[in-house]
Amino acid sequence: MSGWSGPLPLWEYLSLRDVAEETALSVAMVYAYRSLPAVHDAVRKQGGVFRVALVLGTLALAATRIISRTGFHQPLLLTISWLLYVVFIAYPIVWTLARRAPDAESNAAPSRLTDREFFKTSLGLFVVVSSIYFMHWVIWSPAAGVINLLALFVIPASAVVLGAGARLVMAGACKALEEEPPEWLLTVIAVIVGWAAVIHYFLFAHPPHSP
């Protein structure tokens, strides 16, 4: 966070188009896995996750370029976009499906995280990222300039949410590593994370005042 500065409009943080696109890809992949034996067998084969992700990322990029009418020009930019689609979108979708599907090998053995614990850990990660985005927008966005006074209350409140999310992530990580730290220690670390966020945004991340 210390190296991240500059104003951005709120829609740059929470792009509904990206959320809708990745949700559609996830749903389509789950449907294909359950309904098409060829896709199911391809995912279950040795190295199949990577190969299926390669195909899914390529198809997703091609569909996006066609729908947005941006074409397939600029080979360097197209290559970078393709790598981003494969590595950061398609691969996590297929890997998660292969790990969490009812017939996955990982489900045959006792799992370190129950479905509820996995959900809570994922929720905590979402809360952490969302809180950071929101606090950054409150401090930096020109649209938020009218609520500078409100930021005195919004930032600490958001930091509390950030700390709660961090606690969920730490609890899930400890459980996955078969560690059992005391509850008070997790709470203390969460409080430290929240205070650190407040200090960072108020003392270091605030934009300089105009003369």
C-alpha positions, -999 to +999 in steps of 0.1 A: +000+000+000+029+024+007+038+026-030+002+030-042-009+066-046-030+087-070-067+093-075-089+068-093-127+069-098-146+043-079-156+023-109-120+016-116-118-003-083-150-023-087-155-029-124-189-047-127-179-058-163-149-077-149-170-093-121-197-103-146-172-117-171-154-138-145-187-150-130-199-161-164-167-179-171-170-198-137-206-207-143-198-219-179-169-240-167-189-256-140-217-264-164-193-278-190-175-299-163-208-315-152-225-318-186-197-326-211-177-358-205-149-346-227-144-315-205-147-336-174-121-361-186-098-334-198-097-317-163-092-350-145-062-360-166-026-355-155-018-318-164-054-313-175-060-283-153-033-263-171-044-274-206-080-267-200-071-233-185-051-226-216-081-232-238-105-214-215-083-183-213-078-182-250-115-185-258-124-159-231-099-134-245-111-140-281-148-136-270-140-104-251-121-089-281-149-097-305-177-084-282-158-052-274-148-048-311-112-041-302-099-067-326-066-086-324-041-059-333-010-049-312+007-083-308+026-073-277-005-061-258-025-091-271+002-115-257+002-098-223-036-099-222-036-135-231-012-143-203-033-124-178-064-143-189-048-177-187-027-172-155-050-150-134-085-158-145-088-192-163-063-211-142-077-202-108-112-211-121-102-245-134-079-253-105-106-245-079-131-266-099-107-295-100-101-292-062-136-286-050-158-307-073-177-335-055-157-361-074-123-345-068-096-367-053-090-341-026-125-347-013-119-384-008-095-377+021-104-356+051-101-319+043-082-295+065-109-269+059-146-277+059-167-260+033-179-235+059-143-227+069-133-224+033-162-200+027-153-179+057-116-177+047-126-166+012-150-141+026-123-127+048-100-123+018-127-105-001-134-082+029-097-073+032-093-064-005-126-045-006-117-025+025-083-015+011-099-004-022-126+016-004-102+034+020-079+042-009-109+057-028-120+077+002-086+093+006-076+098-030-106+102-052-116+138-062-152+127-059-146+120-022-132+155-015-165+166-001-164+140+026-129+147+041-145+153+075-165+121+071-132+103+064-123+108+101-151+083+108-152+062+076-115+052+077-115+039+112-148+021+106-134+005+074-102-004+093-124-024+118-139-043+089-104-048+075-092-062+108-122-086+109-115-098+074-078-103+083-088-124+113-109-147+091-080-151+067-055-159+095-079-183+112-084-202+079-047-202+071-038-215+105-065-242+102-051-253+068-016-255+083-030-275+112-020-248+137-041-237+166-031-202+178-050-188+208-081-168+199-068-137+217-036-137+195-057-136+163-077-108+177-046-088+188-031-092+153-064-081+137-065-050+159-029-042+149-038-046+112-067-022+116-046+004+135-018+001+109-043+008+081-057+039+099-022+053+106-011+046+070-040+063+054-041+093+077-003+100+079+012+086+047-014+080+020-033+113+022-027+135-009-009+168-003-031+198+002-034+223-026-017+257-017 
